[in-house]
């Protein structure tokens, strides 16, 4: 069993005396490891909306009711339970992939192939003919995507020392959100381009064209080639020598129990506060996000309008947000940027409530989408850096999977009821309520920032 050297490190609340100069802080974005994270972040971000946000747009356009769409978002709970099989991804080899590529890249390639197969299945099924086949394919995508996240988080954490993790997180987040825009705006553009002009009298669900969505989802499946090529061309992180277990019981203990016990030993009572913060930090964004696309449909925005606004303004503000979040985290400390991100995320949901009161207003949509992407970029870059700082490199895949699963479990469960809530109370009340959900986050960030010292394994040089 690994017994890594421990060291005391300052709180993430404030920068240290050894904070790098601005030039060095910016130069890290041009390093190969950072650029790889940009491409791999794209591969990680692509499947998420295709089984959640974009799928909700497709289902609403096909005439599926909002309550059903909300419940179907529970497909995303696969991300909330990835800690269950994370220990296997962390330790189990995959012959012959492990022999050819290494443990991290082998699992990455397998997961990407599963995602591609699931997306092809979603492309070939029409929700009007029955939701069950589409749901099973969406579950396959979610499972493959969650597995890719496990392997990729470990790959990222093991690719650079702690002081560079904020930059890697920012690059990863930039690629991730670019992929989400491609899977959100891009897929709508492709579906619009592939449509056949309907008869003038045909409106509503009758105008739904599954063939256009089939083309769009096949293009998304092909877009996973970005991640596949990056995996094939990237070096495997220096493999850690794992001690051989004396028996099966010792192996199971080291794989299933020790990663979680290690975290509790290192943080003690503080673990409860840290885990509580992780559990609800993104709750405002996740709960609101399920109803965003049905909201656009019900407000009368076309696929082309939503795609254009998301691509032009969403891309710009995402890049700005992720870059600012990464640089500020390195200069000012992660906890300060976490607080900023929490405030901005809740506030951006109030803007959606304002948009709901204006109806079909394209200028207002541009302003709201821009603000939402800026807030999301800042919050996510800081949050990923925070989660990375908590992991023991000896159990990087398992511990990070635990953190990122916990981050999604409660929000996605609550999000399943979002459609029923909108049906009962309307969009404005829903968006205001999701902003209120973010208030406890501010309290937990403030409390977590008071943790002046923690212990964690020293970086491997």
Steps between C-alpha positions, in 0.01 A plus 500: 500500500636841410616718787570834329702769674270761649557869519317805634382746241344845540130550458376558146335816628797727440797498264838406645822693489616269225212587267639497144537828309226576248725406205568152637137457599394567140781299336368176648206519257737427210654188652419164328324358807267802508423479128422130533252584772328740260434218250416240764268747670314524170460122493373501858251783451343379176275217634349685797251726321417231246339292777368799697458856366499441125293187543242703692476742205454206262236337720305823553498566128369145450208581729617324817358673811725692743434272797618196304805691377587587859479138613708385201780728620566232764701331228769741615511330842753264340749783557400509866584133558827474311687465828361145512715378210774765533723267706504253210595775254769614744667159540369238256702444179326446165703257292596563226417874526708547814796329334472716188402835649540488878234481770367856473492522121364146467196583712457832320488335159255231613267760655509714186400202285202434730390864467523484121290180489233655724479820294452299182218313673336828606526622141317196366201512741192721467351613836152515346516125436583427865739639755640173638765429230613862507530494879715184495733657246515819709592289803779339299634844407477617862681189628777533242528872563521452879770236453691736271477767771651265758799410286546854370496661844773260611694565178480876561597486867798276424618712207626799702582613852246677720608856419408441132168330568305828482633561147427142395154533651440824309613341170290191572202718585545707185500188285211358702281805455593538134379144453181579689442792264565272201267238652246772576527764227681290241254215510212746457670655199560160343140396568374826347723456194379139455130587518275478198271802467164397652162585357383844608205358693715261704592636845585377848593137559372409154788700353758292688748336260682205649720466191658838576575396857640169374752690288586731789568217746712312246711815457539514879616138504761583236613800709624260768796441264663805663535311825590169340788653302625691804509181706688315228756780461549588869767353727385290794574665837794340679344182642499460874643178634216339691594251774375150441220388728564191710149369442160593354380657825799735512451593135132582557588704806761701312269554201159555661558618856840666527430793258206611713669426833802703388285808446338469844840450669646809334213738569330359810189695601569752226407231246130548579520872419701440182263229376196717575646783293576263213148355515320829438750737335350465149139443608366825350646430157415130483136530612435798271677349200250219444220744418707753303438349157129426554480863613653619172254287303202628699617862460490456124875510431598290199785248492697737279455794737602301808798353315620838373479668839670207675784477249590866456442635849522175693841408358649843566375523857590137576858558388518820703348337806720190499814705435419755770405226746826312445726805522322648802516164678878492457545862607233558766430153633233249409261574786454864407417406142267224626303765686491725195381211283227406748364854506507536122336160440202581721468851357498375141192288579315815603572633151309202356201598716526850352515351150187297568313825569605647164389215275658470154777760531815405309710784642411396854586138414847609385561688827381214719692226317816713507477560873419136571801371305734751664384397846521131417852528363633678809325269747594177325870582454538582870292201612699249295824641641354471852398136450841417353674648805312259726615178336778265601689418181513135610121482463441782251233332284296364790511807722431746219213280381358510852517878505359556152226239558399666824494832314228370267300250704269728700463770230407249230252323728327831577515597132281201417206687650572822310244431227223436751598819687482708182161351412371593846657844558638632171846581373561825692437342840713202400803710406472712817480182708816360340682822589386465862645148502841662462484694829620211724799467266623845603491400866694178439766673289547757779537224759734292282722802440567513877677163487849640532703181464451163343722207423540340165754287320799684363521550128695256295769685313 
